[in-house]
Each structure stands twice: as structure tokens, then as C-alpha cells.
Amino acid sequence: MIYIVLSLGSGGHVGLWPKYWVFLQNFAWPIEDFFGVSWSLAIEEWFYFTFPLGMLLAGKMIGNKPRAYWITAIVYVIAPFVLRLLVIETQQNIPWDASVRKVVMCRLDATMFGVIVAGFSILRPKIWDRLKHPACLLSGAVFVALGCALLETGSNGVAYAFTFIPLGWALCLGPAVSFQLRSGSW
């Protein structure tokens, strides 16, 4: 609020404000210098807004709510991954941090992996029980480590890294919940 008041007199970044009000500052393009830390909030907000709409649309078309959930989830995992590959492949020597990692359309899958795990807990309890196995914690750590190593390679490795890292953390959710339930507390 203070920034807004101070910016009014000096011109500041007033022209950028409308983009930030509707979380469009990094929708399909790199974020500008103004309030750079808002990139992750925009990704989350667009996910929380569009995923239910996608499920609603799929549900109307398919008529089966669980199936609509899984189809929408698959689209939310595959589409950003393919877009990341296209961006990296078509734009040589781009700064992946600003042009891929912090762009909404390239990262909608990051939150989706956790939502998929939650979906298993409700819609597929037998799979959820398997995901609570401690081996999933090790598998998750391997995916996170592999993703971090891929970040160092640059190029197409970045597209895979931004799939492997959230997938790895999502695999850790089952054992974490299982540990909490057994011990009663953290």
C-alpha cells in the first residue's frame, strides 16, 4: 500500500498494476522487474482458478466426475511439460529461470502433482496405501535429486527437471502423512 501511494506521485510502475491485479504479470512471458517475487503466486492462483473450471468442463463433456478429474489432471501434467519443451527448443539460449521456471503456462503442473496424490487418497485408496510406503520417500528423493542435476544441464533437461522435482516432492507426501498418523504428531 505504501508503495502504491509513493508511486502515484512519481509515475512508478502504475502501468503494470492491472496485470498484477489479475495475476497476468507472468502468464505466458517473463515477469518484469516490478514485484518479481509474485511469479509463484500467479502460478498458484491460475492453477486454483483454471483446474476446477477444467474439471467442470470435462465433467460436463464426459458425465463422470472421477474420470473428468483424472483427464483434467493428465492434461495439466502433459500440457505444461510439452510447452516447456517447445519454449526451450524454439528459443535458443533463453534464460530458463525467467522464461520457463517463472512462467504460469509452463508451470501449472507443479501444483498438479500434489493434487494428484490427494486424488489417489480419495478416489483410489489402494494406490494411496501403496504411496504411503517408505520406499516412496526414497523414490521421491531420487526424483528431486535427478531434477536438480538436470537443471545443471540446461537445454531440454530443464523441461524434465521441472517435472521431476515436483513429482519427487509429491511422492514424499504419502510417507509424510503416514508418519504423522502413526506418531500422532511431528
Legacy VTK file of the C-alpha trace (Angstrom):
# vtk DataFile Version 3.0
C-alpha trace
ASCII
DATASET POLYDATA
POINTS 186 float
0.000 0.000 0.000
2.836 2.363 0.851
4.466 1.585 -2.495
1.249 2.475 -4.320
0.932 5.809 -2.517
4.577 6.686 -3.157
4.343 5.612 -6.809
1.326 7.783 -7.568
3.352 10.960 -7.455
6.348 9.637 -9.373
4.645 7.579 -12.063
6.255 4.414 -10.682
5.022 1.195 -12.218
1.375 2.228 -12.378
1.005 0.877 -15.934
1.886 -2.617 -14.703
-0.658 -2.747 -11.881
-3.613 -4.099 -13.884
-1.545 -7.153 -14.889
-0.736 -7.829 -11.255
-4.335 -7.401 -10.102
-5.388 -10.375 -12.265
-2.103 -12.306 -11.992
-1.124 -11.820 -15.638
2.369 -10.460 -14.917
3.975 -13.756 -15.993
1.135 -15.619 -17.689
2.974 -16.596 -20.898
6.021 -14.314 -20.765
8.853 -13.479 -18.366
7.937 -11.335 -15.383
9.092 -7.718 -15.359
11.301 -6.165 -12.688
8.371 -4.789 -10.670
7.462 -7.109 -7.732
9.378 -10.065 -9.120
8.591 -12.360 -6.199
4.940 -12.554 -7.291
5.671 -15.097 -10.027
4.877 -18.121 -7.821
1.647 -16.617 -6.517
0.462 -16.081 -10.096
1.163 -19.751 -10.931
-0.797 -20.925 -7.896
-3.728 -18.581 -8.488
-4.064 -19.577 -12.141
-3.956 -23.239 -11.142
-6.590 -22.799 -8.432
-8.797 -20.870 -10.836
-8.438 -22.971 -14.002
-8.206 -26.524 -12.664
-11.748 -26.550 -11.206
-13.025 -24.960 -14.400
-11.240 -27.627 -16.429
-12.777 -30.340 -14.271
-16.215 -28.767 -14.605
-15.885 -28.588 -18.383
-14.571 -32.161 -18.605
-17.339 -33.321 -16.273
-20.000 -31.746 -18.494
-18.481 -33.368 -21.582
-17.838 -36.802 -20.044
-20.560 -37.027 -17.398
-18.314 -38.915 -14.969
-16.744 -36.770 -12.223
-13.847 -39.070 -11.233
-12.917 -39.631 -14.869
-13.149 -35.865 -15.513
-10.755 -35.333 -12.594
-8.165 -37.760 -13.977
-8.420 -36.474 -17.545
-8.010 -32.887 -16.371
-5.071 -33.929 -14.182
-3.361 -35.638 -17.125
-3.843 -32.549 -19.286
-2.378 -30.371 -16.505
0.707 -32.588 -16.324
1.317 -33.080 -20.054
0.465 -29.633 -21.490
2.951 -27.569 -19.409
5.674 -30.171 -19.998
5.169 -30.047 -23.772
5.063 -26.249 -23.662
8.356 -26.185 -21.733
9.946 -28.408 -24.361
8.643 -26.166 -27.157
9.856 -22.972 -25.478
13.299 -24.410 -24.816
13.581 -25.958 -28.282
12.400 -22.927 -30.256
14.169 -20.209 -28.278
17.877 -20.894 -28.195
19.927 -19.647 -25.227
16.955 -18.332 -23.255
17.321 -17.706 -19.534
15.331 -20.699 -18.278
14.784 -19.146 -14.847
12.773 -16.203 -16.193
11.446 -17.736 -19.408
10.411 -21.170 -18.166
10.524 -21.555 -14.375
8.637 -18.355 -13.598
6.016 -18.501 -16.386
2.476 -19.606 -15.474
1.752 -21.625 -18.619
4.999 -23.564 -18.241
4.474 -24.437 -14.573
0.801 -25.317 -13.994
1.873 -28.915 -13.459
3.928 -28.099 -10.345
0.874 -27.910 -8.082
-0.898 -30.666 -10.005
1.362 -33.431 -8.701
0.289 -32.788 -5.113
-3.342 -32.631 -6.189
-2.924 -35.986 -7.966
-1.622 -37.536 -4.748
-4.650 -36.103 -2.921
-6.844 -37.578 -5.659
-5.359 -41.012 -5.021
-6.142 -40.674 -1.306
-9.824 -40.087 -2.090
-10.525 -41.806 -5.410
-8.014 -44.689 -5.394
-7.394 -45.701 -1.747
-5.449 -48.876 -2.688
-2.941 -46.821 -4.681
-2.844 -44.290 -1.842
-1.939 -47.069 0.611
0.988 -48.036 -1.649
2.093 -44.409 -1.842
2.486 -44.354 1.951
5.277 -46.931 1.786
8.647 -45.569 2.968
10.157 -46.553 -0.410
8.182 -43.678 -1.919
10.242 -41.331 0.236
13.426 -42.709 -1.317
11.879 -42.589 -4.803
10.831 -39.003 -4.208
14.343 -38.059 -3.107
15.758 -39.692 -6.252
13.381 -37.714 -8.482
14.242 -34.445 -6.707
17.984 -35.151 -6.978
17.660 -36.113 -10.635
15.656 -32.961 -11.315
18.282 -30.799 -9.620
21.014 -32.473 -11.675
19.021 -31.850 -14.859
18.792 -28.146 -14.004
22.553 -28.002 -14.279
22.495 -29.392 -17.822
20.358 -26.542 -19.173
18.672 -27.154 -22.530
15.904 -29.787 -22.593
16.975 -31.073 -19.193
15.229 -28.078 -17.646
11.861 -29.216 -19.015
12.318 -32.615 -17.376
13.687 -31.096 -14.163
10.517 -29.071 -13.652
8.558 -32.314 -13.911
10.815 -34.494 -11.771
11.223 -32.092 -8.836
7.503 -31.585 -8.015
6.835 -35.274 -8.770
9.537 -36.192 -6.271
8.098 -33.963 -3.579
4.618 -35.350 -4.267
5.944 -38.895 -3.780
7.107 -37.838 -0.314
3.577 -36.840 0.752
2.304 -40.376 1.415
5.120 -41.377 3.780
4.943 -37.972 5.484
1.211 -38.327 6.157
1.697 -41.936 7.235
4.439 -40.911 9.684
2.252 -38.187 11.140
-0.717 -40.532 11.560
1.365 -43.222 13.280
3.214 -40.931 15.636
0.308 -38.613 16.351
2.461 -35.540 15.935
5.531 -34.245 14.173
LINES 1 187
186 0 1 2 3 4 5 6 7 8 9 10 11 12 13 14 15 16 17 18 19 20 21 22 23 24 25 26 27 28 29 30 31 32 33 34 35 36 37 38 39 40 41 42 43 44 45 46 47 48 49 50 51 52 53 54 55 56 57 58 59 60 61 62 63 64 65 66 67 68 69 70 71 72 73 74 75 76 77 78 79 80 81 82 83 84 85 86 87 88 89 90 91 92 93 94 95 96 97 98 99 100 101 102 103 104 105 106 107 108 109 110 111 112 113 114 115 116 117 118 119 120 121 122 123 124 125 126 127 128 129 130 131 132 133 134 135 136 137 138 139 140 141 142 143 144 145 146 147 148 149 150 151 152 153 154 155 156 157 158 159 160 161 162 163 164 165 166 167 168 169 170 171 172 173 174 175 176 177 178 179 180 181 182 183 184 185
